[in-house]
């Protein structure tokens, strides 16, 4: 199932660790503090545990949202001109 992870963490070091954890689980950054990708229930629970451990007692908020395929298909993405021109095509 598609999973959206978003976080608001003021500490740069912890925020970088959150991003690394999300990438380690195969999620793709869609915004500075937002990642999206496919995770089954067990992998989502593992990631939640890792993110909870990473945040520890520090200030911040982390949210994981499982999103069904139907809702993912209804996703709308709007980009400005500059963002499209900066994209590197594979």
N, C-alpha and C positions, 0 to 999 in steps of 0.2 A: 504494500500500500504506500502511496505517496505520503511523505512526511515533510511538514514545514517546521523548521526550527527558527525561532526568533529570540533575540536576547538584547537586554539593555544593561550593560555593565560598564561602570565608569573607569575601572582599572584596566589600563592597556595590556598589561601582562596576562591577566586572566582572560580578557577578551580575545587575545591572540591564541590562548590555549583552547578556548571554546571553538574558534574557527578551525584549529588543527584537528580537534576531535571530530567535528562535523565532516571535514574532508577525509579523515581516516575511515569514516563510515560511508564514504562514497557520495556524500551530499555535495551539491553545487551551490556556490554563492550566487544569490540573486539580488541581494542588496548588501550593504556593508555588514549588517548584523542579522542577516537572514539567509538560510540555506534550505534547499529543496532537493528531495530525492526519494528513491524507493527503499523502504525498510520493512521487513516483516515485523511481526509483533515482538519476537524475541530480540531482534537487533535494535528495535526502538527502545525496549526496556534497558538493554545494555548501554545504549547511548545516553539515555536519561540518567542512569546510575553514574556514568562517567562525568556528565555535565554537572550533576548534583555534587559529586565529589570535588570537581574542579572549582566550583563556586565556593564550596565550603561555607564558612561563616562570613564571607565577604558580601559587600553590598551588590545587589543586582537582581535581575529577574530573567528567567529562562522559560520559554514556553515551547512545547512540542505539540503539533496538531496533525493527527492522521487525517488524510483527505481522500475520500473515495474517488474512483476513476471518473465517475460522471461529473463530479465537481471540478476535477482537474481539467477535463475537456471544456468546461465552461469558462475557464480562466481567460482573462483579457489582459494583454500586456500593451502598454502605451509607452513609446519612447520618443524623446525629442530628437531633432535632427543631429545634434552634436553626438549624442550617444550612439546612434546608428553608424555615423561616419568613423567613430573610434573603434568599432568592433573589428576584430581581426578574423578573417574567414579562414577556415582550415584548408 
